[in-house]
Amino acid sequence: MTDLPHVGPLSAYPFHDWAKLQGTTVEVRREGMVVRHGLIDAVTADGTIVWLSQHGLLNRTLIDKTSGYELWIAPAELQRIYLLEQSQPERTTQRD
C-alpha cells in the first residue's frame, strides 16, 4: 500500500466547494490544526459532508463542514479541478 501524499502547510490552499472534491487528496484542518489527510471517496450533493477513504489503520471517516472542518488541497489538485471544470460543457437551464 502506498502512502498518501501529505499536502503540507506551505503548499496547500483552502477549498470551500467540497462538492467538487471527490477523488481528491486533502488535508483536513480544524481550528488551524491538521487533524488528518486522505482521499475523498464520497461527497454529499450539497457539499457539506465528505467521506475520507480508509487508509492503513485509519477507518473511513465522515467530515462535516458545519463542525468547523476545513479542507486544504495541493496546487496540483487545484489545477486538476480547474481543468476538469473547463472540459465539461456548460449546463443550461430549460425554461418553459
C-alpha positions as CSV (number, residue, x, y, z in Angstrom):
1,M,0.0,0.0,0.0
2,T,1.4,3.4,-0.9
3,D,1.3,6.3,1.5
4,L,-1.0,9.2,0.6
5,P,0.9,12.4,0.0
6,H,0.9,14.9,2.8
7,V,-0.3,18.2,1.3
8,G,1.9,20.3,3.6
9,P,1.3,23.7,5.2
10,L,3.3,25.7,2.7
11,S,1.9,24.1,-0.4
12,A,-1.9,23.9,0.3
13,Y,-4.9,26.1,-0.2
14,P,-8.3,26.0,1.5
15,F,-11.0,24.8,-0.8
16,H,-14.6,25.7,0.1
17,D,-16.6,24.0,-2.6
18,W,-16.5,20.5,-1.2
19,A,-18.9,19.1,-3.8
20,K,-16.1,19.2,-6.3
21,L,-13.6,17.2,-4.3
22,Q,-14.5,13.6,-4.8
23,G,-11.3,11.7,-5.7
24,T,-9.0,14.4,-4.3
25,T,-6.4,14.0,-1.7
26,V,-6.9,16.6,1.0
27,E,-5.6,17.8,4.3
28,V,-8.3,18.2,7.0
29,R,-7.9,21.1,9.4
30,R,-9.9,22.3,12.4
31,E,-9.1,25.4,14.3
32,G,-5.9,25.7,12.3
33,M,-4.6,22.3,13.2
34,V,-4.1,19.4,10.8
35,V,-6.3,16.5,12.1
36,R,-6.0,14.1,9.1
37,H,-5.2,13.8,5.5
38,G,-6.7,11.4,3.0
39,L,-8.5,10.7,-0.2
40,I,-12.1,11.8,-0.5
41,D,-14.2,8.8,-1.8
42,A,-17.7,10.3,-1.4
43,V,-19.3,13.7,-1.1
44,T,-22.9,14.7,-0.5
45,A,-24.7,16.6,-3.3
46,D,-24.8,19.8,-1.3
47,G,-21.1,19.5,-0.5
48,T,-21.4,19.8,3.3
49,I,-20.2,16.2,4.1
50,V,-17.3,14.2,2.7
51,W,-16.0,10.7,3.4
52,L,-12.3,10.0,3.6
53,S,-11.4,6.6,2.5
54,Q,-9.9,4.0,4.8
55,H,-6.1,4.1,4.8
56,G,-3.9,1.7,6.8
57,L,-5.2,1.7,10.3
58,L,-7.4,4.8,9.8
59,N,-11.0,3.9,9.3
60,R,-13.3,5.5,6.7
61,T,-14.2,8.9,8.3
62,L,-17.1,11.3,7.8
63,I,-16.1,15.0,7.8
64,D,-18.9,17.6,8.3
65,K,-18.3,21.2,7.2
66,T,-20.7,22.5,9.9
67,S,-18.5,21.1,12.6
68,G,-15.7,23.6,11.7
69,Y,-13.6,21.5,9.5
70,E,-11.7,22.9,6.5
71,L,-10.3,21.0,3.5
72,W,-7.0,22.1,2.0
73,I,-5.6,20.9,-1.3
74,A,-2.3,21.0,-3.1
75,P,-1.8,23.2,-6.1
76,A,-1.8,20.2,-8.5
77,E,-5.2,19.2,-7.2
78,L,-6.5,22.7,-7.6
79,Q,-5.3,22.7,-11.2
80,R,-6.9,19.3,-11.9
81,I,-10.3,20.5,-10.6
82,Y,-10.0,23.7,-12.7
83,L,-9.1,21.7,-15.9
84,L,-11.9,19.3,-15.2
85,E,-14.4,22.1,-14.9
86,Q,-13.2,23.7,-18.1
87,S,-13.6,20.4,-20.0
88,Q,-17.2,19.9,-19.1
89,P,-19.9,21.5,-21.2
90,E,-21.8,24.4,-19.6
91,R,-25.1,23.4,-18.1
92,T,-28.1,25.3,-19.4
93,T,-31.4,25.6,-17.6
94,Q,-34.5,24.9,-19.6
95,R,-37.3,27.5,-19.2
96,D,-40.9,26.9,-20.1
